[in-house]
Amino acid sequence: MIKKCLFPAAGYGTRFLPATKSIPKEMLPIVNKPLIQYGVEEASNAGMTDIAIVTGRGKHAIEDLFDNNRIIEDAVRGSEKESLLAETNQLMERCTFSYTRQKQMKGLGDAILSGEPLIGDQPFGVVLADDLCIGHDEKHNVLAQMVEIYNKYQCSIIAIEEVPEDETHKYGVIAGIEVEPGIYHVKEMVEKPPAGTAPSNLAIIGRYLLTPDIFDLLRNQPAGTGGEIQITDALKRQTQTNRVIAYQFQGRRFDCGSVPGFVEATNYFYEKYFK
């Protein structure tokens, strides 16, 4: 079983300034729950209970979320508000949390490599918390779907979705051979291709299951688009020696790294769970 899940959480979240000047973007709430908690719940429900988080300066609020706070707990004990902490407390009981820091902001690939000491030599999940995903049903989330694909193919799995062709320049994009409905044997990957040059409209989103050899590839990966170490480039090299599968997941993604996506997610969860 895949037990470990890595959360790269060192980014600045500049699209949400001034809020993210003092609040980690992963702590921005969708209604009353921080983005990163949605991701940890998804990982936990997919069987990944060893949670590894790569943070940066000013991200201590993430650690505080998954720790005891006796002052608040005592203040709400016995009241109707006590139930509001139940989900977080259950996560703290189910999961273990470990942390390390990314020394420099050198891209997602570097952030994943920074988590190697927390992961070790085993396959692991990666969740980008600002991609908030829901499965086609509540018990079959995106990571759980990907675990089923991994159990069959035993290789790196990346989640993809179709995007409008005029938006492919914002994503890593794959091309491959469809071996089953929605399952592609990846042959090509390009990070943020210039407009009109993308090999398809199948875009990589913030869910990965990676085999541990990715760390050696990242260690020797030159900087790519934007002068950063790109996980897409390392995965492309991985396809030369191992199979990489792209999975068109069943469900819905909210791009909470953008203001419109964040508002859309807030409205969706409010209508579904609070109204």
FENDASUL-V354690 format. One record per pair of residues at least 24 apart in sequence whose C-alpha atoms are under 6 Angstrom apart, sorted by sequence separation. I is the first residue (numbers start at 1). J is the second residue. If there is no record, write none. Layout:
i:I j:J
i:I j:J
//
This chain:
i:169 j:193
i:175 j:199
i:169 j:194
i:175 j:200
i:169 j:195
i:174 j:202
i:173 j:202
i:173 j:203
i:172 j:203
i:173 j:204
i:171 j:203
i:172 j:204
i:24 j:59
i:165 j:201
i:163 j:201
i:162 j:201
i:162 j:202
i:161 j:202
i:160 j:202
i:161 j:203
i:5 j:48
i:160 j:203
i:4 j:48
i:160 j:204
i:3 j:48
i:9 j:54
i:10 j:55
i:50 j:95
i:51 j:96
i:52 j:97
i:54 j:99
i:56 j:101
i:159 j:204
i:160 j:205
i:3 j:49
i:4 j:50
i:5 j:51
i:6 j:52
i:7 j:53
i:8 j:54
i:9 j:55
i:10 j:56
i:49 j:95
i:50 j:96
i:51 j:97
i:52 j:98
i:53 j:99
i:54 j:100
i:55 j:101
i:56 j:102
i:159 j:205
i:3 j:50
i:4 j:51
i:6 j:53
i:52 j:99
i:54 j:101
i:189 j:236
i:159 j:207
i:158 j:208
i:157 j:208
i:157 j:209
i:156 j:209
i:156 j:210
i:156 j:211
i:186 j:244
i:186 j:245
i:185 j:245
i:184 j:245
i:184 j:246
i:183 j:246
i:183 j:247
i:182 j:247
i:182 j:248
i:131 j:206
i:128 j:206
i:127 j:206
i:127 j:207
i:126 j:207
i:126 j:208
i:125 j:208
i:125 j:209
i:124 j:209
i:124 j:210
i:123 j:210
i:159 j:246
i:160 j:247
i:161 j:248
i:123 j:211
i:156 j:244
i:157 j:245
i:158 j:246
i:159 j:247
i:160 j:248
i:123 j:212
i:155 j:244
i:157 j:246
i:39 j:129
i:122 j:212
i:121 j:212
i:36 j:129
i:35 j:129
i:46 j:143
i:46 j:144
i:113 j:215
i:8 j:111
i:136 j:250
i:135 j:250
i:136 j:251
i:135 j:251
i:134 j:251
i:134 j:252
i:5 j:124
i:6 j:125
i:7 j:126
i:110 j:229
i:133 j:252
i:4 j:124
i:5 j:125
i:6 j:126
i:7 j:127
i:109 j:229
i:133 j:253
i:5 j:126
i:107 j:228
i:109 j:230
i:132 j:253
i:2 j:124
i:106 j:228
i:107 j:229
i:108 j:230
i:109 j:231
i:132 j:254
i:106 j:229
i:131 j:254
i:131 j:255
i:131 j:256
i:130 j:256
i:130 j:257
i:31 j:266
i:30 j:266
//
